[in-house]
Amino acid sequence: MREIILLKYGEMALKGLNRSTFEDVMLRNVRRRLKQVGAFAYTKAQSTVYVMPQAESDAACSEMLEAAMKELRYVFGIAALCRAVECEKDFADITAKAVPYLADALGSAQTFKVEAKRSDKGFPMKSPEICRELGGILLQEYSHLRVDVNNPDIIVTVEVRDTHAYVHAAKEKGAGGLPVGTAGNGLLLLSGGIDSPVAAWMMAKRGVRVTAIHFASPPYTSERAQMKVEQLCEKLLPWCGSMAFFCVPFTEIQEVLQRQCPEEYFTILMRRLMMRIAEQIARQNDCDALITGESLGQVASQTMQALACTDAATALPVLRPLIGMDKTEIVEISRKIDTFETSILPYEDCCTVFTPRHPKLRPKLDDVVAAEQGVGFDAMIAEAVAGTTKKIFAYHSQ
């Protein structure tokens, strides 16, 4: 029996004339992801990508399919995926292959139902007839089963398509969203906390290719703090693919801020300087937007007025995917994407080292700009940009 993987589209299926562009990018991402698993053939039709292992034995194909399923769960653009047996468009062949193929799934179930999707309307049996006839045969073969159309343990699906029919029993939810690389490039301000890795994941889910920038302030922040941030980049790789990481020396700027600027404006001024540096790095690396993990009202620098002052420092759009989320929701996602335990490691970042005692909650832009004047930040920004280091993180299948 020939077993394959079916990858089902999500919202890509709703795209119009540019749908093929999204399909091509997703297929390219799938090919790249499975390159180290083995050789596969790919075709696409009817909002589905067919992934077919190229191996000499059924055992080798099964091993490849198992490894491929693990990898494909991380590919954005895939709404659902499943392993299925390929059948001729003949009901006798469908039943002959379905009975042994479903043995493991049905052997451990108590209830089931059959669903049929007949996209080839020339097939002689209609969907209700396929369900009824195949269900009867499965009941005969697996006498412990009973039919439950409302809440079955297993749903057996028969899909009659253009060239073949496919039978499967377990459909997994995919990563959803849009393929990475279809929505431009964004530069993420990666602090090392819980929020910014979640922001990276959410923007990658919308098709953005994410690059990261981190601001380090030695000796106030340790080498371990930077290693923690790099570990977060590695945690994001299964979702985001390869990622460029920039580390900016920020100590001098923060020390000057502390000495020469009003303490109540320190945090908002620091954020504005980060935005100015990030904009230069973004433009040098073809990034079209900045991304932050800010959530409205979470801390003093994330009030509406403070965010407006921050935005005014850059001409690039600032994307804040967490803006309406509370901490519980953010933590839930961080656990899902396996960044939480790394994010809570007790190493300081530059944002927490120089926290003012009484930050300005509703700053006015004119006052913030006035507080920056005459300090000579332009030269320090140029020096920080020149001293920025770059590292490339590449995803490799395990």
C-alpha atoms as a printed R data frame, in Angstrom:
    type eleno elety resid chain resno       x      y       z
1   ATOM     1    CA   MET     A     1   0.000  0.000   0.000
2   ATOM     2    CA   ARG     A     2   1.205  3.473  -0.818
3   ATOM     3    CA   GLU     A     3   0.970  5.877   2.106
4   ATOM     4    CA   ILE     A     4   1.344  9.643   1.739
5   ATOM     5    CA   ILE     A     5   0.818 12.863   3.700
6   ATOM     6    CA   LEU     A     6  -1.977 15.269   2.821
7   ATOM     7    CA   LEU     A     7  -1.381 18.930   3.731
8   ATOM     8    CA   LYS     A     8  -4.577 21.008   3.806
9   ATOM     9    CA   TYR     A     9  -4.599 24.768   3.314
10  ATOM    10    CA   GLY     A    10  -6.147 27.194   5.752
11  ATOM    11    CA   GLU     A    11  -6.871 30.793   4.834
12  ATOM    12    CA   MET     A    12  -4.633 30.459   1.765
13  ATOM    13    CA   ALA     A    13  -7.617 28.796   0.113
14  ATOM    14    CA   LEU     A    14  -9.420 32.143   0.297
15  ATOM    15    CA   LYS     A    15  -6.748 34.024  -1.662
16  ATOM    16    CA   GLY     A    16  -7.549 35.288  -5.130
17  ATOM    17    CA   LEU     A    17  -5.268 35.790  -8.096
18  ATOM    18    CA   ASN     A    18  -2.109 35.712  -5.927
19  ATOM    19    CA   ARG     A    19  -2.970 32.376  -4.309
20  ATOM    20    CA   SER     A    20  -0.326 30.547  -6.318
21  ATOM    21    CA   THR     A    21   2.344 32.793  -4.786
22  ATOM    22    CA   PHE     A    22   1.348 31.701  -1.284
23  ATOM    23    CA   GLU     A    23   1.218 28.064  -2.394
24  ATOM    24    CA   ASP     A    24   4.687 28.239  -3.933
25  ATOM    25    CA   VAL     A    25   6.202 29.776  -0.789
26  ATOM    26    CA   MET     A    26   4.585 27.182   1.462
27  ATOM    27    CA   LEU     A    27   5.749 24.350  -0.771
28  ATOM    28    CA   ARG     A    28   9.266 25.792  -0.764
29  ATOM    29    CA   ASN     A    29   9.177 25.917   3.049
30  ATOM    30    CA   VAL     A    30   7.942 22.315   3.167
31  ATOM    31    CA   ARG     A    31  10.702 21.143   0.824
32  ATOM    32    CA   ARG     A    32  13.339 22.903   2.899
33  ATOM    33    CA   ARG     A    33  11.948 21.449   6.119
34  ATOM    34    CA   LEU     A    34  11.924 17.870   4.798
35  ATOM    35    CA   LYS     A    35  15.242 17.998   2.963
36  ATOM    36    CA   GLN     A    36  17.087 16.277   5.803
37  ATOM    37    CA   VAL     A    37  14.304 13.730   6.383
38  ATOM    38    CA   GLY     A    38  14.649 12.113   2.965
39  ATOM    39    CA   ALA     A    39  13.532 12.289  -0.655
40  ATOM    40    CA   PHE     A    40   9.898 13.209  -1.293
41  ATOM    41    CA   ALA     A    41   7.824 13.977  -4.354
42  ATOM    42    CA   TYR     A    42   5.276 16.790  -4.159
43  ATOM    43    CA   THR     A    43   2.143 17.706  -6.059
44  ATOM    44    CA   LYS     A    44  -0.566 20.236  -5.292
45  ATOM    45    CA   ALA     A    45  -4.235 20.225  -6.241
46  ATOM    46    CA   GLN     A    46  -7.582 21.213  -4.737
47  ATOM    47    CA   SER     A    47  -6.138 23.190  -1.786
48  ATOM    48    CA   THR     A    48  -3.948 20.232  -0.825
49  ATOM    49    CA   VAL     A    49  -0.265 19.379  -1.088
50  ATOM    50    CA   TYR     A    50   0.508 15.683  -1.560
51  ATOM    51    CA   VAL     A    51   3.791 14.611   0.055
52  ATOM    52    CA   MET     A    52   4.987 11.233  -1.222
53  ATOM    53    CA   PRO     A    53   8.065  9.475   0.226
54  ATOM    54    CA   GLN     A    54  10.527  8.065  -2.260
55  ATOM    55    CA   ALA     A    55  11.847  4.906  -0.612
56  ATOM    56    CA   GLU     A    56  12.183  1.299  -1.707
57  ATOM    57    CA   SER     A    57  10.355 -0.385   1.185
58  ATOM    58    CA   ASP     A    58   7.117  0.225   3.069
59  ATOM    59    CA   ALA     A    59   9.064  0.232   6.334
60  ATOM    60    CA   ALA     A    60  11.411  2.968   5.106
61  ATOM    61    CA   CYS     A    61   8.468  5.010   3.816
62  ATOM    62    CA   SER     A    62   6.678  4.680   7.152
63  ATOM    63    CA   GLU     A    63   9.759  5.869   9.030
64  ATOM    64    CA   MET     A    64  10.118  8.857   6.702
65  ATOM    65    CA   LEU     A    65   6.446  9.742   7.058
66  ATOM    66    CA   GLU     A    66   6.648  9.678  10.839
67  ATOM    67    CA   ALA     A    67   9.651 12.013  10.819
68  ATOM    68    CA   ALA     A    68   8.007 14.269   8.223
69  ATOM    69    CA   MET     A    69   4.828 14.618  10.284
70  ATOM    70    CA   LYS     A    70   6.876 15.899  13.239
71  ATOM    71    CA   GLU     A    71   8.542 18.526  11.059
72  ATOM    72    CA   LEU     A    72   5.430 19.665   9.216
73  ATOM    73    CA   ARG     A    73   3.569 20.538  12.423
74  ATOM    74    CA   TYR     A    74   5.732 23.674  12.569
75  ATOM    75    CA   VAL     A    75   5.122 24.917   9.017
76  ATOM    76    CA   PHE     A    76   2.852 27.944   8.887
77  ATOM    77    CA   GLY     A    77   0.213 27.874   6.155
78  ATOM    78    CA   ILE     A    78  -0.804 24.271   6.859
79  ATOM    79    CA   ALA     A    79  -4.224 24.113   8.524
80  ATOM    80    CA   ALA     A    80  -4.333 20.318   8.886
81  ATOM    81    CA   LEU     A    81  -2.200 17.322   7.978
82  ATOM    82    CA   CYS     A    82  -2.680 13.588   7.962
83  ATOM    83    CA   ARG     A    83  -1.191 10.318   6.802
84  ATOM    84    CA   ALA     A    84  -3.419  8.556   4.293
85  ATOM    85    CA   VAL     A    85  -3.447  5.438   2.156
86  ATOM    86    CA   GLU     A    86  -3.775  5.982  -1.601
87  ATOM    87    CA   CYS     A    87  -6.481  3.924  -3.359
88  ATOM    88    CA   GLU     A    88  -7.754  3.527  -6.867
89  ATOM    89    CA   LYS     A    89 -11.048  5.269  -7.528
90  ATOM    90    CA   ASP     A    90 -12.861  2.015  -7.114
91  ATOM    91    CA   PHE     A    91 -14.906  1.137  -4.030
92  ATOM    92    CA   ALA     A    92 -13.570 -2.415  -3.932
93  ATOM    93    CA   ASP     A    93  -9.995 -1.131  -3.799
94  ATOM    94    CA   ILE     A    94 -10.954  1.462  -1.181
95  ATOM    95    CA   THR     A    95 -12.387 -1.193   1.142
96  ATOM    96    CA   ALA     A    96  -9.592 -3.683   0.458
97  ATOM    97    CA   LYS     A    97  -6.991 -1.142   1.590
98  ATOM    98    CA   ALA     A    98  -9.034  0.658   4.277
99  ATOM    99    CA   VAL     A    99  -9.662 -2.449   6.415
100 ATOM   100    CA   PRO     A   100  -5.996 -3.346   7.096
101 ATOM   101    CA   TYR     A   101  -4.782  0.265   7.017
102 ATOM   102    CA   LEU     A   102  -7.166  1.327   9.786
103 ATOM   103    CA   ALA     A   103  -6.383 -1.644  12.025
104 ATOM   104    CA   ASP     A   104  -4.268  0.260  14.565
105 ATOM   105    CA   ALA     A   105  -6.631  3.230  14.803
106 ATOM   106    CA   LEU     A   106  -9.841  1.215  15.033
107 ATOM   107    CA   GLY     A   107  -8.369 -1.525  17.203
108 ATOM   108    CA   SER     A   108  -8.005  0.869  20.143
109 ATOM   109    CA   ALA     A   109 -11.301  2.731  19.578
110 ATOM   110    CA   GLN     A   110 -14.784  2.007  20.834
111 ATOM   111    CA   THR     A   111 -16.801  4.215  18.491
112 ATOM   112    CA   PHE     A   112 -16.349  5.579  14.981
113 ATOM   113    CA   LYS     A   113 -18.072  7.168  12.048
114 ATOM   114    CA   VAL     A   114 -17.263  7.484   8.355
115 ATOM   115    CA   GLU     A   115 -17.166 10.772   6.482
116 ATOM   116    CA   ALA     A   116 -16.814 11.030   2.698
117 ATOM   117    CA   LYS     A   117 -15.730 13.939   0.519
118 ATOM   118    CA   ARG     A   118 -16.414 13.344  -3.159
119 ATOM   119    CA   SER     A   119 -14.809 16.160  -5.122
120 ATOM   120    CA   ASP     A   120 -14.958 13.978  -8.241
121 ATOM   121    CA   LYS     A   121 -18.680 14.038  -8.937
122 ATOM   122    CA   GLY     A   122 -18.200 11.371 -11.618
123 ATOM   123    CA   PHE     A   123 -17.550  8.750  -8.958
124 ATOM   124    CA   PRO     A   124 -20.549  6.383  -9.124
125 ATOM   125    CA   MET     A   125 -21.296  6.350  -5.382
126 ATOM   126    CA   LYS     A   126 -22.492  9.466  -3.567
127 ATOM   127    CA   SER     A   127 -21.034 10.481  -0.211
128 ATOM   128    CA   PRO     A   128 -23.833  9.052   2.009
129 ATOM   129    CA   GLU     A   129 -23.596  5.743   0.159
130 ATOM   130    CA   ILE     A   130 -19.804  5.585   0.627
131 ATOM   131    CA   CYS     A   131 -20.229  6.249   4.353
132 ATOM   132    CA   ARG     A   132 -22.953  3.646   4.747
133 ATOM   133    CA   GLU     A   133 -21.238  0.878   2.787
134 ATOM   134    CA   LEU     A   134 -17.739  1.370   4.200
135 ATOM   135    CA   GLY     A   135 -19.140  1.746   7.720
136 ATOM   136    CA   GLY     A   136 -20.941 -1.570   7.387
137 ATOM   137    CA   ILE     A   137 -17.804 -3.332   6.208
138 ATOM   138    CA   LEU     A   138 -15.747 -1.907   9.077
139 ATOM   139    CA   LEU     A   139 -18.379 -3.021  11.598
140 ATOM   140    CA   GLN     A   140 -18.144 -6.537  10.228
141 ATOM   141    CA   GLU     A   141 -14.350 -6.567  10.446
142 ATOM   142    CA   TYR     A   142 -14.117 -4.882  13.859
143 ATOM   143    CA   SER     A   143 -16.979 -6.329  15.874
144 ATOM   144    CA   HIS     A   144 -16.111 -4.407  19.052
145 ATOM   145    CA   LEU     A   145 -16.953 -1.089  17.357
146 ATOM   146    CA   ARG     A   146 -20.195  0.815  17.341
147 ATOM   147    CA   VAL     A   147 -21.218  3.875  15.328
148 ATOM   148    CA   ASP     A   148 -21.436  7.267  17.042
149 ATOM   149    CA   VAL     A   149 -22.104 10.096  14.617
150 ATOM   150    CA   ASN     A   150 -21.989 12.816  17.297
151 ATOM   151    CA   ASN     A   151 -18.864 12.137  19.351
152 ATOM   152    CA   PRO     A   152 -16.865  9.241  17.880
153 ATOM   153    CA   ASP     A   153 -13.438  8.173  19.065
154 ATOM   154    CA   ILE     A   154 -12.274  7.917  15.447
155 ATOM   155    CA   ILE     A   155 -13.472  9.613  12.283
156 ATOM   156    CA   VAL     A   156 -12.635  7.619   9.173
157 ATOM   157    CA   THR     A   157 -12.449  9.906   6.162
158 ATOM   158    CA   VAL     A   158 -12.655  8.914   2.509
159 ATOM   159    CA   GLU     A   159 -11.637 11.581  -0.005
160 ATOM   160    CA   VAL     A   160 -12.394 10.885  -3.663
161 ATOM   161    CA   ARG     A   161 -10.246 13.276  -5.675
162 ATOM   162    CA   ASP     A   162  -9.182 13.799  -9.290
163 ATOM   163    CA   THR     A   163  -6.807 10.881  -9.749
164 ATOM   164    CA   HIS     A   164  -7.130  8.741  -6.615
165 ATOM   165    CA   ALA     A   165  -9.108  8.174  -3.452
166 ATOM   166    CA   TYR     A   166  -7.540  8.536  -0.008
167 ATOM   167    CA   VAL     A   167  -8.481  7.013   3.341
168 ATOM   168    CA   HIS     A   168  -7.289  8.304   6.701
169 ATOM   169    CA   ALA     A   169  -8.371  8.142  10.318
170 ATOM   170    CA   ALA     A   170  -6.442 10.835  12.162
171 ATOM   171    CA   LYS     A   171  -6.194 14.444  11.044
172 ATOM   172    CA   GLU     A   172  -3.906 16.694  13.053
173 ATOM   173    CA   LYS     A   173  -4.259 20.416  13.406
174 ATOM   174    CA   GLY     A   174  -1.484 22.285  11.631
175 ATOM   175    CA   ALA     A   175   0.269 25.522  12.566
176 ATOM   176    CA   GLY     A   176  -2.208 27.571  10.510
177 ATOM   177    CA   GLY     A   177  -1.551 31.140   9.473
178 ATOM   178    CA   LEU     A   178   0.325 32.126   6.318
179 ATOM   179    CA   PRO     A   179   3.642 30.774   5.000
180 ATOM   180    CA   VAL     A   180   6.723 32.515   6.369
181 ATOM   181    CA   GLY     A   181   8.086 34.774   3.663
182 ATOM   182    CA   THR     A   182   4.771 35.944   2.191
183 ATOM   183    CA   ALA     A   183   4.361 39.102   4.301
184 ATOM   184    CA   GLY     A   184   7.765 40.753   4.194
185 ATOM   185    CA   ASN     A   185  10.593 41.017   6.721
186 ATOM   186    CA   GLY     A   186  10.381 42.342  10.254
187 ATOM   187    CA   LEU     A   187  13.028 43.209  12.862
188 ATOM   188    CA   LEU     A   188  12.096 41.999  16.350
189 ATOM   189    CA   LEU     A   189  13.339 43.784  19.466
190 ATOM   190    CA   LEU     A   190  14.191 40.664  21.478
191 ATOM   191    CA   SER     A   191  14.653 41.428  25.167
192 ATOM   192    CA   GLY     A   192  14.928 37.985  26.711
193 ATOM   193    CA   GLY     A   193  11.613 38.176  28.547
194 ATOM   194    CA   ILE     A   194   8.407 36.238  27.985
195 ATOM   195    CA   ASP     A   195   6.703 38.629  25.574
196 ATOM   196    CA   SER     A   196   9.033 39.238  22.633
197 ATOM   197    CA   PRO     A   197   9.492 35.566  21.609
198 ATOM   198    CA   VAL     A   198   5.705 35.226  21.538
199 ATOM   199    CA   ALA     A   199   5.526 38.342  19.351
200 ATOM   200    CA   ALA     A   200   8.033 36.721  16.972
201 ATOM   201    CA   TRP     A   201   5.925 33.556  16.753
202 ATOM   202    CA   MET     A   202   2.731 35.512  16.111
203 ATOM   203    CA   MET     A   203   4.273 37.573  13.314
204 ATOM   204    CA   ALA     A   204   5.849 34.483  11.728
205 ATOM   205    CA   LYS     A   205   2.356 32.987  11.759
206 ATOM   206    CA   ARG     A   206   1.212 35.954   9.674
207 ATOM   207    CA   GLY     A   207   3.908 35.228   7.086
208 ATOM   208    CA   VAL     A   208   6.637 37.595   8.322
209 ATOM   209    CA   ARG     A   209  10.263 36.529   8.085
210 ATOM   210    CA   VAL     A   210  11.676 37.518  11.490
211 ATOM   211    CA   THR     A   211  15.113 38.969  12.217
212 ATOM   212    CA   ALA     A   212  16.076 39.715  15.834
213 ATOM   213    CA   ILE     A   213  17.944 42.565  17.508
214 ATOM   214    CA   HIS     A   214  19.094 42.582  21.127
215 ATOM   215    CA   PHE     A   215  20.575 45.401  23.212
216 ATOM   216    CA   ALA     A   216  23.351 44.355  25.604
217 ATOM   217    CA   SER     A   217  24.776 46.495  28.403
218 ATOM   218    CA   PRO     A   218  27.854 44.829  29.863
219 ATOM   219    CA   PRO     A   219  28.900 44.790  32.653
220 ATOM   220    CA   TYR     A   220  25.350 45.513  33.855
221 ATOM   221    CA   THR     A   221  24.109 42.564  31.794
222 ATOM   222    CA   SER     A   222  26.095 39.338  31.770
223 ATOM   223    CA   GLU     A   223  27.293 37.063  29.008
224 ATOM   224    CA   ARG     A   224  24.733 34.563  30.261
225 ATOM   225    CA   ALA     A   225  21.978 37.080  29.565
226 ATOM   226    CA   GLN     A   226  23.029 37.223  25.906
227 ATOM   227    CA   MET     A   227  23.309 33.431  25.779
228 ATOM   228    CA   LYS     A   228  19.738 33.245  27.073
229 ATOM   229    CA   VAL     A   229  18.526 35.457  24.221
230 ATOM   230    CA   GLU     A   230  20.397 33.345  21.694
231 ATOM   231    CA   GLN     A   231  18.740 30.262  23.174
232 ATOM   232    CA   LEU     A   232  15.377 31.942  22.575
233 ATOM   233    CA   CYS     A   233  16.328 32.424  18.927
234 ATOM   234    CA   GLU     A   234  17.069 28.712  18.704
235 ATOM   235    CA   LYS     A   235  13.698 27.910  20.287
236 ATOM   236    CA   LEU     A   236  11.986 29.980  17.594
237 ATOM   237    CA   LEU     A   237  13.788 28.366  14.673
238 ATOM   238    CA   PRO     A   238  11.338 25.471  14.137
239 ATOM   239    CA   TRP     A   239   8.613 28.051  13.548
240 ATOM   240    CA   CYS     A   240  10.560 30.881  11.927
241 ATOM   241    CA   GLY     A   241  13.246 29.043   9.967
242 ATOM   242    CA   SER     A   242  16.691 30.625   9.738
243 ATOM   243    CA   MET     A   243  17.086 33.837  11.717
244 ATOM   244    CA   ALA     A   244  19.660 36.631  11.695
245 ATOM   245    CA   PHE     A   245  20.493 37.939  15.174
246 ATOM   246    CA   PHE     A   246  22.037 41.369  15.852
247 ATOM   247    CA   CYS     A   247  23.520 42.339  19.211
248 ATOM   248    CA   VAL     A   248  23.934 46.079  19.891
249 ATOM   249    CA   PRO     A   249  26.376 47.500  22.484
250 ATOM   250    CA   PHE     A   250  24.141 49.779  24.543
251 ATOM   251    CA   THR     A   251  26.095 50.490  27.735
252 ATOM   252    CA   GLU     A   252  27.400 53.964  26.871
253 ATOM   253    CA   ILE     A   253  23.983 55.196  25.763
254 ATOM   254    CA   GLN     A   254  22.328 54.018  28.969
255 ATOM   255    CA   GLU     A   255  25.024 55.558  31.175
256 ATOM   256    CA   VAL     A   256  24.652 58.900  29.386
257 ATOM   257    CA   LEU     A   257  20.881 58.694  29.735
258 ATOM   258    CA   GLN     A   258  21.215 58.071  33.447
259 ATOM   259    CA   ARG     A   259  23.606 61.013  33.932
260 ATOM   260    CA   GLN     A   260  22.088 63.657  31.691
261 ATOM   261    CA   CYS     A   261  18.351 63.009  31.251
262 ATOM   262    CA   PRO     A   262  15.424 63.382  33.662
263 ATOM   263    CA   GLU     A   263  14.908 60.092  35.492
264 ATOM   264    CA   GLU     A   264  11.134 60.024  34.943
265 ATOM   265    CA   TYR     A   265  11.720 60.009  31.158
266 ATOM   266    CA   PHE     A   266  14.524 57.476  31.223
267 ATOM   267    CA   THR     A   267  12.553 54.430  30.034
268 ATOM   268    CA   ILE     A   268  10.733 56.201  27.204
269 ATOM   269    CA   LEU     A   269  13.972 57.850  26.026
270 ATOM   270    CA   MET     A   270  15.723 54.479  26.086
271 ATOM   271    CA   ARG     A   271  12.935 52.939  24.009
272 ATOM   272    CA   ARG     A   272  13.139 55.778  21.487
273 ATOM   273    CA   LEU     A   273  16.889 55.306  21.117
274 ATOM   274    CA   MET     A   274  16.385 51.589  20.630
275 ATOM   275    CA   MET     A   275  13.884 52.344  17.881
276 ATOM   276    CA   ARG     A   276  16.313 54.686  16.136
277 ATOM   277    CA   ILE     A   277  19.077 52.091  16.225
278 ATOM   278    CA   ALA     A   278  16.720 49.298  15.198
279 ATOM   279    CA   GLU     A   279  15.486 51.354  12.246
280 ATOM   280    CA   GLN     A   280  19.003 51.718  10.893
281 ATOM   281    CA   ILE     A   281  19.704 47.992  11.287
282 ATOM   282    CA   ALA     A   282  16.329 47.208   9.694
283 ATOM   283    CA   ARG     A   283  16.953 49.357   6.646
284 ATOM   284    CA   GLN     A   284  20.409 47.842   6.180
285 ATOM   285    CA   ASN     A   285  18.860 44.361   6.169
286 ATOM   286    CA   ASP     A   286  15.715 44.887   4.059
287 ATOM   287    CA   CYS     A   287  13.299 44.773   6.995
288 ATOM   288    CA   ASP     A   288  10.065 46.670   6.400
289 ATOM   289    CA   ALA     A   289   8.824 46.978   9.990
290 ATOM   290    CA   LEU     A   290   9.851 46.751  13.631
291 ATOM   291    CA   ILE     A   291   8.236 44.205  15.959
292 ATOM   292    CA   THR     A   292   7.921 44.487  19.736
293 ATOM   293    CA   GLY     A   293   6.329 42.427  22.498
294 ATOM   294    CA   GLU     A   294   4.547 45.392  24.067
295 ATOM   295    CA   SER     A   295   1.075 44.948  25.549
296 ATOM   296    CA   LEU     A   296  -1.091 47.974  26.310
297 ATOM   297    CA   GLY     A   297  -0.844 49.028  29.948
298 ATOM   298    CA   GLN     A   298   1.425 46.173  31.032
299 ATOM   299    CA   VAL     A   299   4.173 48.527  32.275
300 ATOM   300    CA   ALA     A   300   4.711 52.278  32.436
301 ATOM   301    CA   SER     A   301   6.358 52.486  29.007
302 ATOM   302    CA   GLN     A   302   3.337 50.794  27.392
303 ATOM   303    CA   THR     A   303   0.610 53.353  27.972
304 ATOM   304    CA   MET     A   304  -0.953 54.894  24.860
305 ATOM   305    CA   GLN     A   305   0.942 58.135  25.381
306 ATOM   306    CA   ALA     A   306   4.273 56.370  25.910
307 ATOM   307    CA   LEU     A   307   3.781 54.163  22.853
308 ATOM   308    CA   ALA     A   308   2.985 57.238  20.763
309 ATOM   309    CA   CYS     A   309   6.268 58.834  21.876
310 ATOM   310    CA   THR     A   310   8.131 55.630  21.027
311 ATOM   311    CA   ASP     A   311   6.559 55.398  17.568
312 ATOM   312    CA   ALA     A   312   7.513 58.991  16.793
313 ATOM   313    CA   ALA     A   313  11.207 58.004  16.916
314 ATOM   314    CA   THR     A   314  10.996 55.879  13.759
315 ATOM   315    CA   ALA     A   315   9.504 56.170  10.292
316 ATOM   316    CA   LEU     A   316   9.031 52.410  10.060
317 ATOM   317    CA   PRO     A   317   5.735 50.822  11.113
318 ATOM   318    CA   VAL     A   318   5.865 49.221  14.560
319 ATOM   319    CA   LEU     A   319   3.973 45.930  14.800
320 ATOM   320    CA   ARG     A   320   2.727 44.929  18.267
321 ATOM   321    CA   PRO     A   321   0.907 41.582  17.963
322 ATOM   322    CA   LEU     A   322   0.437 41.302  21.756
323 ATOM   323    CA   ILE     A   323  -1.078 44.748  22.215
324 ATOM   324    CA   GLY     A   324  -4.513 43.529  23.391
325 ATOM   325    CA   MET     A   325  -3.409 40.397  25.248
326 ATOM   326    CA   ASP     A   326  -3.043 39.907  28.984
327 ATOM   327    CA   LYS     A   327  -0.100 38.157  30.633
328 ATOM   328    CA   THR     A   328  -1.958 34.887  31.111
329 ATOM   329    CA   GLU     A   329  -2.634 34.614  27.374
330 ATOM   330    CA   ILE     A   330   0.970 35.456  26.535
331 ATOM   331    CA   VAL     A   331   2.353 32.898  28.993
332 ATOM   332    CA   GLU     A   332   0.044 30.246  27.550
333 ATOM   333    CA   ILE     A   333   1.497 30.760  24.076
334 ATOM   334    CA   SER     A   334   5.060 30.883  25.412
335 ATOM   335    CA   ARG     A   335   4.536 27.461  26.965
336 ATOM   336    CA   LYS     A   336   3.069 26.161  23.713
337 ATOM   337    CA   ILE     A   337   6.091 27.264  21.688
338 ATOM   338    CA   ASP     A   338   8.544 26.136  24.398
339 ATOM   339    CA   THR     A   339  10.109 29.519  25.164
340 ATOM   340    CA   PHE     A   340   8.689 30.063  28.664
341 ATOM   341    CA   GLU     A   341  11.285 28.159  30.696
342 ATOM   342    CA   THR     A   342  14.125 29.927  28.902
343 ATOM   343    CA   SER     A   343  12.472 33.348  29.221
344 ATOM   344    CA   ILE     A   344  12.203 33.101  33.010
345 ATOM   345    CA   LEU     A   345  15.884 32.298  33.553
346 ATOM   346    CA   PRO     A   346  17.067 34.925  36.102
347 ATOM   347    CA   TYR     A   347  19.413 37.007  33.947
348 ATOM   348    CA   GLU     A   348  18.875 40.764  33.716
349 ATOM   349    CA   ASP     A   349  18.287 42.565  30.419
350 ATOM   350    CA   CYS     A   350  19.121 46.180  29.694
351 ATOM   351    CA   CYS     A   351  15.508 47.308  30.143
352 ATOM   352    CA   THR     A   352  15.354 46.208  33.782
353 ATOM   353    CA   VAL     A   353  18.820 47.313  34.924
354 ATOM   354    CA   PHE     A   354  18.138 51.064  34.767
355 ATOM   355    CA   THR     A   355  14.474 51.173  35.763
356 ATOM   356    CA   PRO     A   356  13.421 54.617  37.103
357 ATOM   357    CA   ARG     A   357  11.722 54.830  40.480
358 ATOM   358    CA   HIS     A   358   8.821 56.963  39.217
359 ATOM   359    CA   PRO     A   359   8.457 56.693  35.406
360 ATOM   360    CA   LYS     A   360   6.291 59.160  33.528
361 ATOM   361    CA   LEU     A   361   3.033 57.365  32.704
362 ATOM   362    CA   ARG     A   362   1.572 59.859  30.220
363 ATOM   363    CA   PRO     A   363   4.506 61.645  28.619
364 ATOM   364    CA   LYS     A   364   4.003 64.390  26.057
365 ATOM   365    CA   LEU     A   365   6.053 64.139  22.902
366 ATOM   366    CA   ASP     A   366   7.298 67.758  23.095
367 ATOM   367    CA   ASP     A   367   8.653 67.160  26.606
368 ATOM   368    CA   VAL     A   368  10.301 63.893  25.575
369 ATOM   369    CA   VAL     A   369  11.976 65.480  22.538
370 ATOM   370    CA   ALA     A   370  13.158 68.391  24.699
371 ATOM   371    CA   ALA     A   371  14.729 65.945  27.152
372 ATOM   372    CA   GLU     A   372  16.764 64.434  24.286
373 ATOM   373    CA   GLN     A   373  18.107 67.716  22.960
374 ATOM   374    CA   GLY     A   374  21.738 68.606  23.421
375 ATOM   375    CA   VAL     A   375  22.884 65.214  24.655
376 ATOM   376    CA   GLY     A   376  24.612 64.155  21.433
377 ATOM   377    CA   PHE     A   377  22.856 60.854  20.918
378 ATOM   378    CA   ASP     A   378  23.367 60.860  17.137
379 ATOM   379    CA   ALA     A   379  27.076 60.117  17.454
380 ATOM   380    CA   MET     A   380  26.468 57.433  20.063
381 ATOM   381    CA   ILE     A   381  23.803 55.807  17.871
382 ATOM   382    CA   ALA     A   382  26.216 55.725  14.927
383 ATOM   383    CA   GLU     A   383  28.869 54.157  17.160
384 ATOM   384    CA   ALA     A   384  26.403 51.553  18.482
385 ATOM   385    CA   VAL     A   385  25.296 50.626  14.957
386 ATOM   386    CA   ALA     A   386  28.925 50.295  13.850
387 ATOM   387    CA   GLY     A   387  29.686 48.053  16.830
388 ATOM   388    CA   THR     A   388  26.718 45.737  16.267
389 ATOM   389    CA   THR     A   389  27.570 42.074  15.815
390 ATOM   390    CA   LYS     A   390  25.641 39.620  13.647
391 ATOM   391    CA   LYS     A   391  25.007 35.917  14.008
392 ATOM   392    CA   ILE     A   392  22.983 33.563  11.820
393 ATOM   393    CA   PHE     A   393  20.865 30.835  13.394
394 ATOM   394    CA   ALA     A   394  19.836 28.064  10.990
395 ATOM   395    CA   TYR     A   395  17.239 25.403  11.669
396 ATOM   396    CA   HIS     A   396  18.327 21.790  11.371
397 ATOM   397    CA   SER     A   397  16.028 18.805  11.789
398 ATOM   398    CA   GLN     A   398  16.832 16.614  14.767
